[in-house]
Amino acid sequence: MTTVTSMKCACESCLCVVSISEAVEKSGKYYCGEACANGHESGQGCSHHGCNCG
C-alpha cells in the first residue's frame, strides 16, 4: 500500500503540488496557502513561482 504525501492544491486554477504535512487544510481539502484556501477573497494569487491562480 502506498501512502500519499503530496497532492495538487485543491484550488481549481492553482498549479501547485503541496506536501500534505505542510498544506493548509480547510473542509477536508488541502491548499498550498491561505489565499487558495480562502477562495482568493482579496484577488491575490498564491504567489508561488509559475502559478497564476487567483
Sequence and secondary structure as in RCSB ss.txt:
>XXXX:A:sequence
MTTVTSMKCACESCLCVVSISEAVEKSGKYYCGEACANGHESGQGCSHHGCNCG
>XXXX:A:secstr
     EEE SSTT   EEETTTSEEETTEEESSHHHHTTSTTS     TT    
